[in-house]
Amino acid sequence: MSTVVIAGGHGKIALILGRLLAERGDAVRGLIRNPDQDEDLRAAGVKPVLCDLEGDGDVTAAIREADAVVFAAGAGPGSGDARKETMDKGGAVKLIEAAKAEGISRYLIVSSMGADKAPEDGAEGFGAYLRAKFEADEALRASGLDYTVVRPGGLTDDEPTGLVRIAAGTGRGQIPRADVAAVLLTCLDEPGTIGKSFDVITGDTSIPEALAAL
């Protein structure tokens, strides 16, 4: 049994991943900033931990004795540019620093398609979002941790297919959030995904086969 901490524990992908981990017997903690979200996490088999990644939350204590961390947090589409900087980038960096302090080497991050390079116009809106994701990914790659950067295409709430296309650049496409969670789960089990960054969209290859071909 492993212990996995998911930052942004109340997000849709995070809740699905937490449930998948809990169902197979892993211990899962979900970092949340709102205590009203406790019930949803507990229903998924996830232990809620109050920890504000944008404030003065003790991230190091929140992830202590974990085997892996997953950054699945984000400011959200309705947020301003400042929150994209403090959450999508700043929160990821805080988790990197905490993981290094605790000797936790495995770190997965949910990034975004298009964040594989610095945006030409990162001043506002979606450009600011991609810039924050790009800089967070770069910080993780430079951290010395055993990282995996997962860049999904457009996210949907469709039923999962278990079939994906994974590549350094896939081109535009969509993917159910449940399939992204399944990709993250498989990455946690597959050492061959360490040090890899990739796009993922719906395709015609099973998740284990697609990841093994990286």
C-alpha positions, 0 to 999 in steps of 0.5 A: 500500500502506498500513500498518495497526496493530491493537491487540489483534492476537490477537483474533478480529476482529483476526486476520481483519482482519489477514488481509484487509489482508495479502491485498490487499497492505497492511503489517499490524502486530499489537500483542500482549502474549504472544510465544506468539501470534506464530505465529498472527499470522504465519500471517495475514500480520501482523507481531507487535509486542510492546507491553503497552497496560496496562503500560509498552509503547512504544506510540508506537514500535510504531505509528511510520510507520503510516497508520492504527490500529485498536483491537480490544483488550479485557479479555475477558468473564472479566476483572474491572472493573479490567481493563476500565478499564485495557484497554478504556478505558486502552489505547484512550486510550494508542493515541489519545495515541500516534497524535497524537504520531506524526501518525497521524490515522486511528483506528478503534475496535471498541466495543460496542452499548450504549456510545452513552451512559453506562450508568445502572449502571456499577459492575460487570460488564457495566455497567463494560464499557459504561462503559469503552467509552463513555468510550474512544469519547468520548475518541476523539471529542474527540481531533481524530483522523479517527475511526470508532466501530464498535459491533457487536451480539452477536458470533458465529463464524458464516460471514460474510454480507456483509450488514449493518444499520448505523445510529446505533441498530439495536436488538438483533441479532448479527453474525459477527466476520468481517463486523465485520472486513469493515466495518472494512476498508471503513471504512479505505477510505471517507473518508465514515466519518470522524467517524461512530459506528454500531451494526452487526448482520446485515441485508440491505444490502451493507457498502459500500452500508450505509456509503455511506448513513451 
